[in-house]
Amino acid sequence: MALVRRWREEVYNKKHLAAFDECFDPTVVDHAFPIGQQGNLEEIKHFTDTFLAAFPDLHCTIEDMFAVGDKVAVRFTDIGTQQGTFMEIPQPGSR
């Protein structure tokens, strides 16, 4: 659980993207990625970088976390202001 908490704090709150390499196995696969994308570490990093660029004031608060064996579940709240384009959605008011 400490590793998941560290990842959320370092990457989302401190914007320290190098923490990906410290917190993830290089062979990780995110199965929630859209069809056609592999969800590998480089894609996860790119997605997160794009997300943080669009929401530079983003802050993640972990509400609940529990673990069973090597599986961890997290309930969190992200709060931020969209200040750039994200997934082809323009910044509000930029039209």
N, CA and C of each residue as an Amber inpcrd file, in Angstrom:
protein
   285
   0.8190000  -1.1960000   0.0000000   0.0000000   0.0000000   0.0000000
   0.8610000   1.2570000   0.0000000   1.9840000   1.2040000   0.6530000
   2.8470000   2.3800000   0.7170000   3.3200000   2.7910000  -0.6700000
   3.5620000   1.8170000  -1.5390000   4.0160000   2.1190000  -2.8930000
   2.9230000   2.8320000  -3.6930000   1.6890000   2.3900000  -3.5480000
   0.5720000   3.0360000  -4.2470000   0.3810000   4.4520000  -3.7170000
   0.4510000   4.6200000  -2.4160000   0.3180000   5.9530000  -1.8180000
   1.4520000   6.8690000  -2.3050000   2.6610000   6.3290000  -2.3450000
   3.8110000   7.1170000  -2.8060000   3.6330000   7.5390000  -4.2610000
   3.1700000   6.6080000  -5.1040000   2.9500000   6.9190000  -6.5180000
   1.9530000   8.0660000  -6.6720000   0.8350000   8.0070000  -6.0000000
  -0.1670000   9.0810000  -6.0840000   0.4110000  10.4080000  -5.5880000
   1.1140000  10.3630000  -4.4870000   1.6740000  11.5960000  -3.9190000
   2.7660000  12.1760000  -4.8120000   3.7060000  11.3430000  -5.2230000
   4.8390000  11.8350000  -6.0180000   4.4140000  12.3160000  -7.4030000
   3.6270000  11.5040000  -8.1000000   3.2790000  11.8360000  -9.4900000
   2.1900000  12.9000000  -9.5540000   1.0860000  12.6810000  -8.8940000
  -0.0480000  13.5940000  -9.0430000   0.0710000  14.8610000  -8.2140000
   0.5660000  14.7520000  -7.0060000   0.6250000  15.9450000  -6.1550000
   1.9300000  16.7280000  -6.2940000   3.0390000  16.0250000  -6.4670000
   4.3340000  16.7050000  -6.5880000   4.7950000  16.8600000  -8.0330000
   4.0600000  16.2290000  -8.9840000   4.3840000  16.2940000 -10.4250000
   5.7810000  15.7520000 -10.7090000   6.1870000  14.7250000  -9.9760000
   7.4990000  14.0890000 -10.0990000   7.3380000  12.8290000 -10.9420000
   7.3380000  12.9870000 -12.2680000   7.0590000  11.8680000 -13.1620000
   8.1260000  10.7780000 -13.1210000   9.3170000  11.0950000 -12.6610000
  10.3640000  10.0730000 -12.5490000   9.9640000   8.9830000 -11.5560000
   9.0000000   9.2720000 -10.6990000   8.5460000   8.2740000  -9.7300000
   7.9010000   7.0750000 -10.4160000   7.4450000   7.2300000 -11.6570000
   6.9060000   6.0820000 -12.3820000   7.9310000   4.9640000 -12.4450000
   9.1660000   5.3210000 -12.7750000  10.2110000   4.3090000 -12.9010000
  10.5660000   3.6770000 -11.5600000  10.2900000   4.3820000 -10.4860000
  10.5790000   3.8710000  -9.1520000   9.4210000   3.0320000  -8.6000000
   8.2110000   3.2740000  -9.1070000   7.0230000   2.6300000  -8.5470000
   6.4260000   1.5250000  -9.4150000   6.8080000   1.4790000 -10.7000000
   6.2060000   0.5050000 -11.6080000   7.2470000  -0.4290000 -12.1950000
   6.8610000  -1.6590000 -12.3760000   7.6780000  -2.6120000 -13.1130000
   7.6450000  -2.1880000 -14.5820000   8.7590000  -2.2520000 -15.2920000
   8.7750000  -1.8200000 -16.6960000   7.8360000  -2.6210000 -17.5990000
   7.3790000  -3.7940000 -17.1510000   6.4850000  -4.6060000 -17.9740000
   5.0140000  -4.4340000 -17.6050000   4.6940000  -3.4220000 -16.8030000
   3.3190000  -3.1910000 -16.3690000   2.3980000  -3.0080000 -17.5770000
   1.1540000  -3.4620000 -17.4250000   0.1230000  -3.2580000 -18.4400000
  -1.1330000  -2.7640000 -17.7220000  -1.6500000  -1.6230000 -18.1700000
  -2.8980000  -1.0810000 -17.6430000  -4.0120000  -1.5660000 -18.5650000
  -4.8150000  -2.4890000 -18.0910000  -5.8490000  -3.1010000 -18.9190000
  -7.0640000  -2.1970000 -19.0970000  -7.0840000  -1.0470000 -18.4600000
  -8.1960000  -0.1050000 -18.6100000  -7.9690000   0.8720000 -19.7600000
  -6.8390000   0.7850000 -20.4430000  -6.5630000   1.6780000 -21.5720000
  -7.5190000   1.3600000 -22.7210000  -7.8220000   2.3580000 -23.5500000
  -8.7410000   2.1460000 -24.6790000  -8.2260000   1.0790000 -25.6440000
  -9.1630000   0.4720000 -26.3640000  -8.8220000  -0.5320000 -27.3680000
  -7.8630000   0.0920000 -28.3770000  -6.8560000  -0.6670000 -28.7550000
  -5.8610000  -0.1780000 -29.7080000  -4.6220000   0.3780000 -29.0330000
  -4.7070000   0.6200000 -27.7390000  -3.5370000   1.0680000 -26.9910000
  -3.0870000  -0.0750000 -26.0870000  -1.7890000  -0.1640000 -25.8980000
  -1.2460000  -1.2930000 -25.1430000  -1.2860000  -1.0830000 -23.6400000
  -1.3350000   0.1590000 -23.1730000  -1.3500000   0.4120000 -21.7430000
  -0.0310000   0.0740000 -21.0870000   1.0570000   0.1450000 -21.8580000
   2.3700000  -0.1420000 -21.2760000   2.8750000   1.0870000 -20.5140000
   4.0200000   0.9590000 -19.8980000   4.5340000   2.0150000 -19.0310000
   4.7060000   3.3320000 -19.7860000   5.2070000   3.2960000 -21.0030000
   5.4060000   4.5380000 -21.7550000   4.0740000   5.2170000 -22.0640000
   3.0480000   4.4420000 -22.3990000   1.7290000   5.0260000 -22.6600000
   1.1130000   5.5830000 -21.3820000   1.3060000   4.8890000 -20.2720000
   0.7980000   5.3780000 -18.9870000   1.4720000   6.7030000 -18.6380000
   2.7860000   6.7770000 -18.8230000   3.5220000   8.0180000 -18.5540000
   3.0200000   9.1530000 -19.4480000   2.8620000   8.8500000 -20.7440000
   2.4080000   9.8740000 -21.6930000   1.0110000  10.3860000 -21.3220000
   0.1100000   9.4650000 -21.0150000  -1.2380000   9.8470000 -20.6130000
  -1.1930000  10.7400000 -19.3730000  -0.4200000  10.3490000 -18.3930000
  -0.3320000  11.1110000 -17.1460000   0.2850000  12.4830000 -17.3840000
   1.3220000  12.5480000 -18.2080000   1.9500000  13.8210000 -18.5390000
   0.9450000  14.7500000 -19.2160000   0.1600000  14.2200000 -20.1490000
  -0.8630000  15.0000000 -20.8430000  -1.9450000  15.4560000 -19.8640000
  -2.3400000  14.5690000 -18.9760000  -3.3480000  14.8810000 -17.9680000
  -2.8750000  16.0080000 -17.0550000  -1.6310000  15.8990000 -16.5790000
  -1.0980000  16.9170000 -15.6760000  -0.8580000  18.2530000 -16.3840000
  -0.5570000  18.2140000 -17.6760000  -0.4010000  19.4580000 -18.4350000
  -1.7380000  20.1770000 -18.5640000  -2.8180000  19.4330000 -18.7230000
  -4.1470000  20.0270000 -18.8530000  -4.7090000  20.4680000 -17.5000000
  -4.2740000  19.8070000 -16.4420000  -4.7420000  20.1130000 -15.0780000
  -3.5400000  20.3610000 -14.1770000  -2.8220000  21.4560000 -14.3760000
  -1.5600000  21.6640000 -13.6440000  -1.7230000  21.8480000 -12.1340000
  -2.9130000  22.2170000 -11.6910000  -3.1310000  22.3940000 -10.2550000
  -3.7780000  21.1530000  -9.6250000  -3.7590000  20.0420000 -10.3410000
  -4.3920000  18.8140000  -9.8610000  -3.8520000  18.4130000  -8.4930000
  -4.7530000  17.9650000  -7.6440000  -4.3530000  17.4130000  -6.3510000
  -5.1710000  16.1500000  -6.1100000  -4.5000000  15.0900000  -5.7160000
  -5.1290000  13.8050000  -5.4410000  -5.2000000  13.5860000  -3.9340000
  -6.3910000  13.2430000  -3.4650000  -6.5850000  12.8850000  -2.0620000
  -7.0340000  11.4360000  -2.0030000  -6.2970000  10.6150000  -1.2960000
  -6.6840000   9.2140000  -1.1140000  -7.7200000   9.1720000   0.0000000
  -8.8880000   8.6510000  -0.3430000 -10.0010000   8.5740000   0.6130000
  -9.9740000   7.2610000   1.3840000  -9.7600000   6.1580000   0.6710000
  -9.7000000   4.8270000   1.2710000  -8.7010000   3.9880000   0.5010000
  -8.1000000   3.0310000   1.1980000  -7.1830000   2.1110000   0.5440000
  -7.1650000   0.8170000   1.3480000  -7.2060000  -0.2940000   0.6150000
  -7.0510000  -1.5730000   1.3000000  -6.3470000  -2.5500000   0.3800000
  -5.7590000  -3.5680000   0.9850000  -4.9980000  -4.5480000   0.2210000
  -5.3650000  -5.9530000   0.6670000  -5.3460000  -6.8530000  -0.3100000
  -5.4990000  -8.2760000  -0.0650000  -4.4040000  -8.9400000  -0.8810000
  -3.4610000  -9.5400000  -0.2060000  -2.3210000 -10.1240000  -0.9150000
  -1.5530000  -9.0310000  -1.6510000  -1.3530000  -9.2260000  -2.9520000
  -0.6050000  -8.2310000  -3.7270000  -1.5280000  -7.3020000  -4.5160000
  -2.8190000  -7.2930000  -4.1920000  -3.7800000  -6.4200000  -4.8610000
  -4.1620000  -5.2730000  -3.9290000  -4.1850000  -4.0550000  -4.5000000
  -4.5250000  -2.8610000  -3.7190000  -5.6720000  -2.1440000  -4.4080000
  -6.6610000  -1.7450000  -3.6390000  -7.7680000  -0.9410000  -4.1490000
  -7.6850000   0.4360000  -3.5060000  -7.9390000   1.4570000  -4.3090000
  -7.8410000   2.8320000  -3.8250000  -9.0860000   3.5950000  -4.2560000
  -9.6630000   4.3350000  -3.3480000 -10.7180000   5.2970000  -3.6720000
 -10.1090000   6.6620000  -3.4510000 -10.1070000   7.4730000  -4.5000000
  -9.4410000   8.7650000  -4.4040000 -10.2820000   9.8410000  -5.0610000
  -9.9730000  11.0840000  -4.7210000 -10.6000000  12.2450000  -5.3290000
  -9.5120000  13.0860000  -5.9560000  -9.6690000  13.3830000  -7.2400000
  -8.7780000  14.3110000  -7.9340000  -9.5230000  15.6280000  -8.1040000
  -8.8750000  16.7180000  -7.7460000  -9.4520000  18.0500000  -7.9260000
  -8.4490000  18.8880000  -8.6970000  -8.9280000  19.5370000  -9.7570000
  -8.0560000  20.3910000 -10.5520000  -8.8850000  21.2070000 -11.5350000
  -8.2560000  22.2050000 -12.1040000  -8.8860000  23.0970000 -13.0660000
  -8.3030000  22.8240000 -14.4400000  -9.1600000  22.5270000 -15.4050000
  -8.6600000  22.2750000 -16.7530000  -8.1550000  23.5900000 -17.3400000
  -6.8470000  23.5940000 -17.6530000  -6.1990000  24.7970000 -18.1830000
  -5.5550000  24.5470000 -19.5300000  -5.8800000  23.4290000 -20.1590000
  -5.3580000  23.0890000 -21.4710000  -6.1920000  21.9850000 -22.0780000
  -5.9160000  21.6580000 -23.3310000  -6.6550000  20.6100000 -24.0190000
  -6.3120000  19.2490000 -23.4330000  -7.3410000  18.4330000 -23.2530000
  -7.1410000  17.0810000 -22.7510000  -8.0350000  16.1380000 -23.5300000
  -7.4280000  15.1280000 -24.1760000  -8.1460000  14.1440000 -24.9740000
  -9.1040000  14.8380000 -25.9560000  -8.5810000  15.8290000 -26.6290000
  -9.2930000  16.6120000 -27.6320000 -10.4180000  17.4670000 -27.0500000
 -10.4850000  17.5770000 -25.7460000 -11.4590000  18.4460000 -25.0970000
 -10.7410000  19.7570000 -24.7750000 -11.1490000  20.8580000 -25.4220000
 -10.4480000  22.1160000 -25.1880000 -10.6840000  22.6640000 -23.8020000
  -9.7900000  23.5320000 -23.3990000  -9.9340000  24.2200000 -22.1220000
 -11.2630000  24.9610000 -22.1230000 -12.0220000  24.8830000 -21.0480000
 -13.2990000  25.6020000 -20.9940000 -13.0960000  27.0970000 -21.2870000
 -13.9980000  27.6360000 -22.0790000 -13.9440000  29.0540000 -22.4120000
 -12.9740000  29.4050000 -23.5210000 -12.3570000  28.4020000 -24.1570000
 -11.3570000  28.6860000 -25.1800000 -11.9360000  28.6710000 -26.5930000
 -13.2060000  28.4950000 -26.7160000 -13.8230000  28.4450000 -28.0470000
 -14.0450000  29.8020000 -28.6150000
